[in-house]
Amino acid sequence: MSRTERPGPEPHGLRALAWSLVGDAVADPDLGGLAASLQRVCRAASGRLRVLGVAVHLMTSGSDEVAASSDLGTRLLAELQFTCNEGPGLLAFRTHRPVLVPDLASASARWPGFVSLATERGARGVFSFPLQEGAVSLGVLELYADHSAGLDLQDLALAGAFAKVATEIILDGGTTVGGELDPGLAVSLGDRDHVHQAQGMVMVDLGISLADALARMRAHAFSRDLTLVEIAHGVIAGTLAGTSWDDDG
């Protein structure tokens, strides 16, 4: 059995427990490879820690891909930080430290756009754990709670163990299967390609910089309660035109 499904001999502890729970979790049948393994991490963590949902973000300094989530609703929640360009996951990635927000409403001054949209979708708390190995930062594992309350110390430690398992899976699995892009991750990366394509189209339409085009798309997404990916698809399809967004600020 592969390591991404079940660990070899491990010392007793939370990491071994996390591996065992991941091995017992079931991914969507249409997923395979790394995407399926990461979804099992999300589902194992969500079920054990009794949270609304869990997502894994793969990040670089300039991008954020939702590589896996426990369910579709959680994926939409996870996309919000990319849409708003703010949130605890981005901070956890930059600082290499967990960012724990048990009461999301208390962070409305810090991340007004993200908090507004996330609470509308039922999130009341967010707990972000960086995925890293030494100096290498890969992204974050993020838990969403549907009530304003902190996780106890044991649950926080187990969440950290799930983040460690996710990191090991990513490092073991890479992003390709048999030389081809993992099909589950291809969807996420393809969505980002659409955002970049639409960003260029808005830049040309409005005669503005790429950075301003992305900011305009984010503002329009926020004002229409849509994700940035949905805005991008509309721009590419011709159903949304940047020249009509002057009132979004």
PyRosetta script that sets phi, psi and omega in degrees:
from pyrosetta import init, pose_from_sequence

init()
pose = pose_from_sequence("MSRTERPGPEPHGLRALAWSLVGDAVADPDLGGLAASLQRVCRAASGRLRVLGVAVHLMTSGSDEVAASSDLGTRLLAELQFTCNEGPGLLAFRTHRPVLVPDLASASARWPGFVSLATERGARGVFSFPLQEGAVSLGVLELYADHSAGLDLQDLALAGAFAKVATEIILDGGTTVGGELDPGLAVSLGDRDHVHQAQGMVMVDLGISLADALARMRAHAFSRDLTLVEIAHGVIAGTLAGTSWDDDG")
pose.set_psi(1, 136.6)
pose.set_omega(1, -173.6)
pose.set_phi(2, -71.4)
pose.set_psi(2, 159.0)
pose.set_omega(2, -178.7)
pose.set_phi(3, -64.4)
pose.set_psi(3, -29.5)
pose.set_omega(3, 179.9)
pose.set_phi(4, -71.7)
pose.set_psi(4, -9.6)
pose.set_omega(4, 177.5)
pose.set_phi(5, -103.4)
pose.set_psi(5, -37.8)
pose.set_omega(5, -176.2)
pose.set_phi(6, -157.7)
pose.set_psi(6, 136.6)
pose.set_omega(6, -177.5)
pose.set_phi(7, -76.2)
pose.set_psi(7, 161.6)
pose.set_omega(7, 169.9)
pose.set_phi(8, -77.9)
pose.set_psi(8, -163.7)
pose.set_omega(8, -179.7)
pose.set_phi(9, -55.6)
pose.set_psi(9, 127.0)
pose.set_omega(9, -177.7)
pose.set_phi(10, -133.2)
pose.set_psi(10, 149.4)
pose.set_omega(10, 172.8)
pose.set_phi(11, -65.7)
pose.set_psi(11, 153.5)
pose.set_omega(11, 178.3)
pose.set_phi(12, -63.3)
pose.set_psi(12, 145.1)
pose.set_omega(12, 178.9)
pose.set_phi(13, 153.6)
pose.set_psi(13, -177.0)
pose.set_omega(13, -175.8)
pose.set_phi(14, -65.7)
pose.set_psi(14, -36.4)
pose.set_omega(14, 179.6)
pose.set_phi(15, -63.8)
pose.set_psi(15, -41.4)
pose.set_omega(15, 177.1)
pose.set_phi(16, -64.9)
pose.set_psi(16, -37.9)
pose.set_omega(16, 177.2)
pose.set_phi(17, -64.0)
pose.set_psi(17, -44.5)
pose.set_omega(17, 179.4)
pose.set_phi(18, -60.4)
pose.set_psi(18, -44.7)
pose.set_omega(18, 178.2)
pose.set_phi(19, -59.7)
pose.set_psi(19, -41.8)
pose.set_omega(19, -179.5)
pose.set_phi(20, -63.3)
pose.set_psi(20, -43.5)
pose.set_omega(20, 180.0)
pose.set_phi(21, -66.1)
pose.set_psi(21, -38.3)
pose.set_omega(21, 177.8)
pose.set_phi(22, -64.6)
pose.set_psi(22, -40.2)
pose.set_omega(22, 179.2)
pose.set_phi(23, -63.5)
pose.set_psi(23, -28.8)
pose.set_omega(23, -179.7)
pose.set_phi(24, -86.8)
pose.set_psi(24, -15.5)
pose.set_omega(24, -177.5)
pose.set_phi(25, -74.2)
pose.set_psi(25, 156.8)
pose.set_omega(25, -177.5)
pose.set_phi(26, -118.1)
pose.set_psi(26, 130.0)
pose.set_omega(26, 178.0)
pose.set_phi(27, -94.2)
pose.set_psi(27, 165.2)
pose.set_omega(27, 175.0)
pose.set_phi(28, -58.3)
pose.set_psi(28, 139.0)
pose.set_omega(28, -175.2)
pose.set_phi(29, -65.2)
pose.set_psi(29, -20.4)
pose.set_omega(29, -179.1)
pose.set_phi(30, -86.4)
pose.set_psi(30, -0.4)
pose.set_omega(30, 177.9)
pose.set_phi(31, -100.2)
pose.set_psi(31, 153.3)
pose.set_omega(31, 176.4)
pose.set_phi(32, -147.4)
pose.set_psi(32, 173.4)
pose.set_omega(32, 174.1)
pose.set_phi(33, 58.9)
pose.set_psi(33, -139.8)
pose.set_omega(33, -175.2)
pose.set_phi(34, -62.0)
pose.set_psi(34, -40.2)
pose.set_omega(34, -178.8)
pose.set_phi(35, -60.8)
pose.set_psi(35, -42.1)
pose.set_omega(35, 179.0)
pose.set_phi(36, -67.1)
pose.set_psi(36, -42.0)
pose.set_omega(36, 179.7)
pose.set_phi(37, -61.9)
pose.set_psi(37, -42.8)
pose.set_omega(37, 179.5)
pose.set_phi(38, -69.8)
pose.set_psi(38, -33.8)
pose.set_omega(38, 176.4)
pose.set_phi(39, -65.6)
pose.set_psi(39, -34.8)
pose.set_omega(39, 176.3)
pose.set_phi(40, -63.7)
pose.set_psi(40, -37.0)
pose.set_omega(40, 174.7)
pose.set_phi(41, -60.6)
pose.set_psi(41, -47.4)
pose.set_omega(41, -179.0)
pose.set_phi(42, -60.6)
pose.set_psi(42, -45.1)
pose.set_omega(42, -177.0)
pose.set_phi(43, -71.2)
pose.set_psi(43, -37.0)
pose.set_omega(43, 177.3)
pose.set_phi(44, -64.7)
pose.set_psi(44, -44.3)
pose.set_omega(44, -179.8)
pose.set_phi(45, -66.9)
pose.set_psi(45, -41.8)
pose.set_omega(45, -179.6)
pose.set_phi(46, -62.5)
pose.set_psi(46, -43.9)
pose.set_omega(46, -178.8)
pose.set_phi(47, -69.8)
pose.set_psi(47, -43.2)
pose.set_omega(47, -176.6)
pose.set_phi(48, -71.1)
pose.set_psi(48, -39.2)
pose.set_omega(48, -175.1)
pose.set_phi(49, -93.1)
pose.set_psi(49, -1.5)
pose.set_omega(49, 173.9)
pose.set_phi(50, 55.7)
pose.set_psi(50, 52.3)
pose.set_omega(50, 177.3)
pose.set_phi(51, -112.9)
pose.set_psi(51, 170.1)
pose.set_omega(51, -178.4)
pose.set_phi(52, -63.2)
pose.set_psi(52, -38.8)
pose.set_omega(52, 179.9)
pose.set_phi(53, -178.9)
pose.set_psi(53, 168.4)
pose.set_omega(53, -178.5)
pose.set_phi(54, -137.9)
pose.set_psi(54, 142.3)
pose.set_omega(54, 177.9)
pose.set_phi(55, -136.3)
pose.set_psi(55, 154.0)
pose.set_omega(55, 172.8)
pose.set_phi(56, -114.6)
pose.set_psi(56, 123.2)
pose.set_omega(56, 174.5)
pose.set_phi(57, -102.2)
pose.set_psi(57, 133.6)
pose.set_omega(57, 166.0)
pose.set_phi(58, -99.1)
pose.set_psi(58, 127.4)
pose.set_omega(58, -171.0)
pose.set_phi(59, -130.2)
pose.set_psi(59, 152.0)
pose.set_omega(59, 163.1)
pose.set_phi(60, -128.3)
pose.set_psi(60, -177.5)
pose.set_omega(60, -179.5)
pose.set_phi(61, -65.2)
pose.set_psi(61, -18.0)
pose.set_omega(61, -177.1)
pose.set_phi(62, -122.6)
pose.set_psi(62, 3.5)
pose.set_omega(62, -177.6)
pose.set_phi(63, -150.5)
pose.set_psi(63, 162.8)
pose.set_omega(63, -179.4)
pose.set_phi(64, -145.8)
pose.set_psi(64, 114.9)
pose.set_omega(64, 177.4)
pose.set_phi(65, -111.9)
pose.set_psi(65, 130.6)
pose.set_omega(65, 173.4)
pose.set_phi(66, -80.2)
pose.set_psi(66, 102.5)
pose.set_omega(66, -174.3)
pose.set_phi(67, -78.9)
pose.set_psi(67, -29.0)
pose.set_omega(67, -178.2)
pose.set_phi(68, -163.2)
pose.set_psi(68, 155.7)
pose.set_omega(68, 175.9)
pose.set_phi(69, -152.4)
pose.set_psi(69, 158.8)
pose.set_omega(69, -178.9)
pose.set_phi(70, -70.5)
pose.set_psi(70, -24.8)
pose.set_omega(70, 179.7)
pose.set_phi(71, -164.3)
pose.set_psi(71, 172.9)
pose.set_omega(71, -176.0)
pose.set_phi(72, -65.3)
pose.set_psi(72, -41.0)
pose.set_omega(72, 179.7)
pose.set_phi(73, -59.2)
pose.set_psi(73, -39.3)
pose.set_omega(73, 178.7)
pose.set_phi(74, -68.4)
pose.set_psi(74, -37.3)
pose.set_omega(74, 176.3)
pose.set_phi(75, -59.1)
pose.set_psi(75, -42.3)
pose.set_omega(75, 178.7)
pose.set_phi(76, -63.9)
pose.set_psi(76, -39.0)
pose.set_omega(76, 175.5)
pose.set_phi(77, -61.4)
pose.set_psi(77, -45.7)
pose.set_omega(77, -176.7)
pose.set_phi(78, -64.1)
pose.set_psi(78, -33.1)
pose.set_omega(78, -180.0)
pose.set_phi(79, -66.4)
pose.set_psi(79, -21.0)
pose.set_omega(79, -172.7)
pose.set_phi(80, -62.9)
pose.set_psi(80, -32.7)
pose.set_omega(80, -178.2)
pose.set_phi(81, -68.7)
pose.set_psi(81, -34.4)
pose.set_omega(81, 174.9)
pose.set_phi(82, -69.2)
pose.set_psi(82, -39.5)
pose.set_omega(82, 178.4)
pose.set_phi(83, -61.5)
pose.set_psi(83, -45.8)
pose.set_omega(83, -174.7)
pose.set_phi(84, -89.2)
pose.set_psi(84, -14.6)
pose.set_omega(84, -176.5)
pose.set_phi(85, 59.4)
pose.set_psi(85, 39.0)
pose.set_omega(85, 179.1)
pose.set_phi(86, -163.1)
pose.set_psi(86, 158.6)
pose.set_omega(86, 176.1)
pose.set_phi(87, 140.1)
pose.set_psi(87, 168.7)
pose.set_omega(87, -175.6)
pose.set_phi(88, -64.6)
pose.set_psi(88, -32.7)
pose.set_omega(88, 179.5)
pose.set_phi(89, -64.0)
pose.set_psi(89, -42.0)
pose.set_omega(89, 178.5)
pose.set_phi(90, -64.4)
pose.set_psi(90, -37.5)
pose.set_omega(90, 178.5)
pose.set_phi(91, -68.2)
pose.set_psi(91, -42.4)
pose.set_omega(91, 178.6)
pose.set_phi(92, -60.9)
pose.set_psi(92, -39.1)
pose.set_omega(92, 179.3)
pose.set_phi(93, -65.6)
pose.set_psi(93, -43.3)
pose.set_omega(93, -176.9)
pose.set_phi(94, -70.5)
pose.set_psi(94, -37.8)
pose.set_omega(94, -174.2)
pose.set_phi(95, -93.2)
pose.set_psi(95, -11.1)
pose.set_omega(95, -177.5)
pose.set_phi(96, 61.6)
pose.set_psi(96, 29.9)
pose.set_omega(96, -179.7)
pose.set_phi(97, -135.3)
pose.set_psi(97, 148.7)
pose.set_omega(97, 175.1)
pose.set_phi(98, -60.1)
pose.set_psi(98, 142.0)
pose.set_omega(98, 174.6)
pose.set_phi(99, -119.5)
pose.set_psi(99, 112.8)
pose.set_omega(99, -173.5)
pose.set_phi(100, -110.8)
pose.set_psi(100, 118.8)
pose.set_omega(100, -178.2)
pose.set_phi(101, -125.2)
pose.set_psi(101, 83.6)
pose.set_omega(101, -176.7)
pose.set_phi(102, -67.5)
pose.set_psi(102, -26.9)
pose.set_omega(102, 177.5)
pose.set_phi(103, -122.7)
pose.set_psi(103, 96.7)
pose.set_omega(103, -173.6)
pose.set_phi(104, -61.5)
pose.set_psi(104, -33.2)
pose.set_omega(104, -179.2)
pose.set_phi(105, -60.6)
pose.set_psi(105, -28.4)
pose.set_omega(105, -179.5)
pose.set_phi(106, -70.2)
pose.set_psi(106, -13.4)
pose.set_omega(106, -178.3)
pose.set_phi(107, -103.1)
pose.set_psi(107, 13.9)
pose.set_omega(107, -175.1)
pose.set_phi(108, -64.1)
pose.set_psi(108, -29.7)
pose.set_omega(108, 178.8)
pose.set_phi(109, -73.8)
pose.set_psi(109, -29.6)
pose.set_omega(109, -177.4)
pose.set_phi(110, -80.8)
pose.set_psi(110, -42.9)
pose.set_omega(110, -178.0)
pose.set_phi(111, -131.2)
pose.set_psi(111, 68.9)
pose.set_omega(111, -171.7)
pose.set_phi(112, -60.4)
pose.set_psi(112, -42.4)
pose.set_omega(112, -178.5)
pose.set_phi(113, -67.1)
pose.set_psi(113, -49.8)
pose.set_omega(113, -178.7)
pose.set_phi(114, -62.9)
pose.set_psi(114, -45.7)
pose.set_omega(114, -178.1)
pose.set_phi(115, -61.5)
pose.set_psi(115, -42.4)
pose.set_omega(115, -179.9)
pose.set_phi(116, -60.6)
pose.set_psi(116, -48.2)
pose.set_omega(116, -177.5)
pose.set_phi(117, -72.4)
pose.set_psi(117, -38.8)
pose.set_omega(117, -177.9)
pose.set_phi(118, -67.6)
pose.set_psi(118, -40.7)
pose.set_omega(118, 179.6)
pose.set_phi(119, -68.1)
pose.set_psi(119, -32.8)
pose.set_omega(119, 175.5)
pose.set_phi(120, -62.0)
pose.set_psi(120, -27.5)
pose.set_omega(120, -179.5)
pose.set_phi(121, -97.0)
pose.set_psi(121, 13.1)
pose.set_omega(121, 171.3)
pose.set_phi(122, 97.4)
pose.set_psi(122, -1.4)
pose.set_omega(122, 179.4)
pose.set_phi(123, -79.7)
pose.set_psi(123, 135.7)
pose.set_omega(123, 176.9)
pose.set_phi(124, -121.4)
pose.set_psi(124, -17.9)
pose.set_omega(124, 176.7)
pose.set_phi(125, -147.8)
pose.set_psi(125, 150.2)
pose.set_omega(125, -180.0)
pose.set_phi(126, -136.8)
pose.set_psi(126, 134.8)
pose.set_omega(126, -178.9)
pose.set_phi(127, -129.6)
pose.set_psi(127, 113.4)
pose.set_omega(127, -173.4)
pose.set_phi(128, -112.1)
pose.set_psi(128, 127.3)
pose.set_omega(128, -178.3)
pose.set_phi(129, -120.5)
pose.set_psi(129, 123.8)
pose.set_omega(129, -178.9)
pose.set_phi(130, -67.6)
pose.set_psi(130, 145.4)
pose.set_omega(130, 173.6)
pose.set_phi(131, -101.8)
pose.set_psi(131, 108.9)
pose.set_omega(131, -176.5)
pose.set_phi(132, -151.5)
pose.set_psi(132, 153.5)
pose.set_omega(132, 176.3)
pose.set_phi(133, -133.0)
pose.set_psi(133, 106.0)
pose.set_omega(133, -173.8)
pose.set_phi(134, 64.1)
pose.set_psi(134, -126.3)
pose.set_omega(134, -179.9)
pose.set_phi(135, -88.6)
pose.set_psi(135, -1.2)
pose.set_omega(135, -177.3)
pose.set_phi(136, -89.0)
pose.set_psi(136, 121.2)
pose.set_omega(136, 177.9)
pose.set_phi(137, -106.1)
pose.set_psi(137, 129.1)
pose.set_omega(137, -174.5)
pose.set_phi(138, -109.9)
pose.set_psi(138, -25.5)
pose.set_omega(138, -176.2)
pose.set_phi(139, 155.6)
pose.set_psi(139, -148.2)
pose.set_omega(139, 179.3)
pose.set_phi(140, -143.8)
pose.set_psi(140, 151.9)
pose.set_omega(140, 164.9)
pose.set_phi(141, -103.2)
pose.set_psi(141, 129.3)
pose.set_omega(141, -171.6)
pose.set_phi(142, -127.4)
pose.set_psi(142, 132.2)
pose.set_omega(142, 178.3)
pose.set_phi(143, -108.6)
pose.set_psi(143, 137.0)
pose.set_omega(143, 177.9)
pose.set_phi(144, -116.2)
pose.set_psi(144, 126.1)
pose.set_omega(144, 179.8)
pose.set_phi(145, -104.3)
pose.set_psi(145, 147.6)
pose.set_omega(145, 179.1)
pose.set_phi(146, -99.3)
pose.set_psi(146, 14.3)
pose.set_omega(146, 174.9)
pose.set_phi(147, -145.1)
pose.set_psi(147, 152.6)
pose.set_omega(147, -177.3)
pose.set_phi(148, -85.2)
pose.set_psi(148, 91.1)
pose.set_omega(148, 178.4)
pose.set_phi(149, -162.5)
pose.set_psi(149, 144.0)
pose.set_omega(149, -179.7)
pose.set_phi(150, -78.0)
pose.set_psi(150, 156.3)
pose.set_omega(150, 170.4)
pose.set_phi(151, -77.3)
pose.set_psi(151, 145.0)
pose.set_omega(151, 178.0)
pose.set_phi(152, -73.3)
pose.set_psi(152, 172.7)
pose.set_omega(152, -173.3)
pose.set_phi(153, -60.8)
pose.set_psi(153, -38.0)
pose.set_omega(153, -179.9)
pose.set_phi(154, -67.0)
pose.set_psi(154, -41.2)
pose.set_omega(154, 178.3)
pose.set_phi(155, -66.3)
pose.set_psi(155, -39.0)
pose.set_omega(155, 177.5)
pose.set_phi(156, -62.8)
pose.set_psi(156, -40.6)
pose.set_omega(156, 178.7)
pose.set_phi(157, -65.3)
pose.set_psi(157, -40.1)
pose.set_omega(157, 178.5)
pose.set_phi(158, -67.7)
pose.set_psi(158, -38.0)
pose.set_omega(158, 176.4)
pose.set_phi(159, -60.7)
pose.set_psi(159, -40.8)
pose.set_omega(159, 176.1)
pose.set_phi(160, -62.9)
pose.set_psi(160, -35.0)
pose.set_omega(160, 177.4)
pose.set_phi(161, -67.7)
pose.set_psi(161, -39.2)
pose.set_omega(161, 175.8)
pose.set_phi(162, -62.6)
pose.set_psi(162, -38.0)
pose.set_omega(162, 177.5)
pose.set_phi(163, -63.7)
pose.set_psi(163, -38.4)
pose.set_omega(163, 177.7)
pose.set_phi(164, -65.3)
pose.set_psi(164, -41.6)
pose.set_omega(164, 178.2)
pose.set_phi(165, -62.5)
pose.set_psi(165, -44.9)
pose.set_omega(165, 178.7)
pose.set_phi(166, -59.7)
pose.set_psi(166, -41.1)
pose.set_omega(166, 178.4)
pose.set_phi(167, -61.1)
pose.set_psi(167, -45.1)
pose.set_omega(167, -179.7)
pose.set_phi(168, -64.1)
pose.set_psi(168, -38.7)
pose.set_omega(168, 178.5)
pose.set_phi(169, -63.7)
pose.set_psi(169, -43.8)
pose.set_omega(169, -179.9)
pose.set_phi(170, -63.9)
pose.set_psi(170, -44.8)
pose.set_omega(170, -179.1)
pose.set_phi(171, -66.7)
pose.set_psi(171, -35.2)
pose.set_omega(171, 178.4)
pose.set_phi(172, -75.6)
pose.set_psi(172, -40.5)
pose.set_omega(172, -172.4)
pose.set_phi(173, -88.7)
pose.set_psi(173, -22.5)
pose.set_omega(173, -175.5)
pose.set_phi(174, 62.9)
pose.set_psi(174, -157.9)
pose.set_omega(174, 179.6)
pose.set_phi(175, -118.9)
pose.set_psi(175, 11.9)
pose.set_omega(175, 179.5)
pose.set_phi(176, -129.7)
pose.set_psi(176, 153.9)
pose.set_omega(176, 175.4)
pose.set_phi(177, -127.2)
pose.set_psi(177, 115.5)
pose.set_omega(177, -179.0)
pose.set_phi(178, 59.5)
pose.set_psi(178, 33.2)
pose.set_omega(178, 179.1)
pose.set_phi(179, 85.2)
pose.set_psi(179, -6.8)
pose.set_omega(179, 179.1)
pose.set_phi(180, -106.6)
pose.set_psi(180, 151.4)
pose.set_omega(180, 177.2)
pose.set_phi(181, -60.5)
pose.set_psi(181, 131.1)
pose.set_omega(181, 178.0)
pose.set_phi(182, -50.9)
pose.set_psi(182, 126.1)
pose.set_omega(182, -173.2)
pose.set_phi(183, -60.3)
pose.set_psi(183, -34.6)
pose.set_omega(183, 178.6)
pose.set_phi(184, -67.6)
pose.set_psi(184, -39.3)
pose.set_omega(184, 178.8)
pose.set_phi(185, -76.0)
pose.set_psi(185, -24.8)
pose.set_omega(185, 179.8)
pose.set_phi(186, -60.1)
pose.set_psi(186, -34.4)
pose.set_omega(186, 178.7)
pose.set_phi(187, -64.2)
pose.set_psi(187, -46.6)
pose.set_omega(187, 179.8)
pose.set_phi(188, -62.8)
pose.set_psi(188, -47.0)
pose.set_omega(188, -179.1)
pose.set_phi(189, -66.8)
pose.set_psi(189, -34.6)
pose.set_omega(189, 176.6)
pose.set_phi(190, -64.1)
pose.set_psi(190, -38.5)
pose.set_omega(190, 176.2)
pose.set_phi(191, -60.8)
pose.set_psi(191, -40.8)
pose.set_omega(191, 179.2)
pose.set_phi(192, -66.9)
pose.set_psi(192, -35.8)
pose.set_omega(192, 175.3)
pose.set_phi(193, -60.8)
pose.set_psi(193, -39.4)
pose.set_omega(193, 178.3)
pose.set_phi(194, -64.4)
pose.set_psi(194, -40.1)
pose.set_omega(194, 177.7)
pose.set_phi(195, -60.8)
pose.set_psi(195, -45.1)
pose.set_omega(195, -179.1)
pose.set_phi(196, -66.5)
pose.set_psi(196, -37.6)
pose.set_omega(196, 177.3)
pose.set_phi(197, -63.9)
pose.set_psi(197, -46.0)
pose.set_omega(197, 179.9)
pose.set_phi(198, -65.3)
pose.set_psi(198, -36.8)
pose.set_omega(198, 178.2)
pose.set_phi(199, -58.1)
pose.set_psi(199, -43.6)
pose.set_omega(199, 177.9)
pose.set_phi(200, -65.0)
pose.set_psi(200, -38.0)
pose.set_omega(200, 179.4)
pose.set_phi(201, -65.9)
pose.set_psi(201, -41.5)
pose.set_omega(201, 178.7)
pose.set_phi(202, -66.6)
pose.set_psi(202, -38.5)
pose.set_omega(202, 177.8)
pose.set_phi(203, -57.2)
pose.set_psi(203, -45.8)
pose.set_omega(203, -179.0)
pose.set_phi(204, -68.6)
pose.set_psi(204, -44.6)
pose.set_omega(204, -178.2)
pose.set_phi(205, -59.4)
pose.set_psi(205, -40.7)
pose.set_omega(205, -173.1)
pose.set_phi(206, -100.7)
pose.set_psi(206, -8.5)
pose.set_omega(206, -179.1)
pose.set_phi(207, 65.8)
pose.set_psi(207, 40.6)
pose.set_omega(207, -178.0)
pose.set_phi(208, -123.0)
pose.set_psi(208, 177.0)
pose.set_omega(208, -179.5)
pose.set_phi(209, -77.0)
pose.set_psi(209, 165.5)
pose.set_omega(209, 176.9)
pose.set_phi(210, -60.5)
pose.set_psi(210, -42.1)
pose.set_omega(210, 180.0)
pose.set_phi(211, -62.4)
pose.set_psi(211, -42.3)
pose.set_omega(211, 179.5)
pose.set_phi(212, -68.5)
pose.set_psi(212, -33.6)
pose.set_omega(212, 178.0)
pose.set_phi(213, -63.9)
pose.set_psi(213, -43.1)
pose.set_omega(213, 178.3)
pose.set_phi(214, -65.9)
pose.set_psi(214, -40.2)
pose.set_omega(214, 177.8)
pose.set_phi(215, -62.3)
pose.set_psi(215, -39.4)
pose.set_omega(215, 179.3)
pose.set_phi(216, -66.9)
pose.set_psi(216, -39.8)
pose.set_omega(216, 177.4)
pose.set_phi(217, -64.2)
pose.set_psi(217, -41.6)
pose.set_omega(217, 178.8)
pose.set_phi(218, -63.2)
pose.set_psi(218, -42.6)
pose.set_omega(218, 179.7)
pose.set_phi(219, -62.5)
pose.set_psi(219, -41.3)
pose.set_omega(219, 179.8)
pose.set_phi(220, -67.8)
pose.set_psi(220, -39.3)
pose.set_omega(220, 177.0)
pose.set_phi(221, -61.3)
pose.set_psi(221, -44.8)
pose.set_omega(221, -179.6)
pose.set_phi(222, -63.3)
pose.set_psi(222, -44.0)
pose.set_omega(222, -176.4)
pose.set_phi(223, -69.4)
pose.set_psi(223, -22.9)
pose.set_omega(223, -178.2)
pose.set_phi(224, -105.8)
pose.set_psi(224, 4.7)
pose.set_omega(224, -179.6)
pose.set_phi(225, 56.9)
pose.set_psi(225, 44.5)
pose.set_omega(225, 177.9)
pose.set_phi(226, -120.6)
pose.set_psi(226, 163.8)
pose.set_omega(226, 173.1)
pose.set_phi(227, -85.1)
pose.set_psi(227, 161.8)
pose.set_omega(227, 178.8)
pose.set_phi(228, -63.2)
pose.set_psi(228, -34.5)
pose.set_omega(228, 178.4)
pose.set_phi(229, -63.9)
pose.set_psi(229, -41.3)
pose.set_omega(229, 178.4)
pose.set_phi(230, -63.5)
pose.set_psi(230, -40.1)
pose.set_omega(230, 176.6)
pose.set_phi(231, -61.9)
pose.set_psi(231, -44.2)
pose.set_omega(231, -179.3)
pose.set_phi(232, -60.6)
pose.set_psi(232, -44.7)
pose.set_omega(232, 179.4)
pose.set_phi(233, -60.7)
pose.set_psi(233, -38.7)
pose.set_omega(233, 178.8)
pose.set_phi(234, -66.0)
pose.set_psi(234, -40.2)
pose.set_omega(234, 178.9)
pose.set_phi(235, -63.7)
pose.set_psi(235, -46.1)
pose.set_omega(235, -178.5)
pose.set_phi(236, -65.5)
pose.set_psi(236, -37.6)
pose.set_omega(236, -179.6)
pose.set_phi(237, -76.1)
pose.set_psi(237, -12.7)
pose.set_omega(237, 179.8)
pose.set_phi(238, 86.5)
pose.set_psi(238, 7.9)
pose.set_omega(238, 179.1)
pose.set_phi(239, -89.0)
pose.set_psi(239, -10.7)
pose.set_omega(239, 175.2)
pose.set_phi(240, -128.1)
pose.set_psi(240, 133.3)
pose.set_omega(240, 179.7)
pose.set_phi(241, -121.3)
pose.set_psi(241, 129.0)
pose.set_omega(241, -179.3)
pose.set_phi(242, -59.2)
pose.set_psi(242, -28.2)
pose.set_omega(242, -178.3)
pose.set_phi(243, -67.1)
pose.set_psi(243, -12.8)
pose.set_omega(243, 179.9)
pose.set_phi(244, -96.9)
pose.set_psi(244, 7.9)
pose.set_omega(244, -172.7)
pose.set_phi(245, -101.4)
pose.set_psi(245, 14.3)
pose.set_omega(245, -173.1)
pose.set_phi(246, -59.4)
pose.set_psi(246, -26.1)
pose.set_omega(246, -176.2)
pose.set_phi(247, -85.6)
pose.set_psi(247, -1.8)
pose.set_omega(247, -177.1)
pose.set_phi(248, -81.9)
pose.set_psi(248, -9.8)
pose.set_omega(248, 179.7)
pose.set_phi(249, 92.4)
pose.dump_pdb("model.pdb")
